[in-house]
Amino acid sequence: MLRTPVHTVSCGSMSDKAACFFTEKSDNCYMDIQSLSVNMSQASVQEQAAVQVQAMGLDMMKEQAAALDKLLSSVQVITDPNLGRNVNLLA
């Protein structure tokens, strides 16, 4: 069996550059199961890593939002009507 890839076909649920490899024997095309298995495994690992990175980013954004909410709730309202009326341009 000749194992050189003849062409690649993009698979529906596989991510990025994962593809199904076909090998040629005579006039018929056969799927190379070994290459397909390796590619599917790599795609699965890449997808799991991407999900983990996104989850870490989401956790960071939640922490930052909580810190911002805490900061904004601690702001004191300025009640002196004279503050901010004049600007010293000579300083």
Phi, psi and omega in degrees: 000125178283127187251023177275133180296128178273313178202164178243148178234126180291134180265142186306304187269357182276144186267159173049240190262010178294138182213159176272129180261139178244147175242157186251133172224115185060235180261355184261152175252136177238146177285135175273097186298323181297311178296320179298316180297315179297315181296320179293321179295316178296319179296321179295317179295318179297319180294318178296320178295318179297320179295319179296318178296318178295321178295320177296319178297320179295318177298318178297318180294324177295318179296318179294322178295320178294319178294319178295319178298318178296318179297315181291329180284341180269000181290135178265139179279132179277120183258351179283117183288345182274344180288132177087003179278321184247147178236128179275107182272349183270350185288000000 
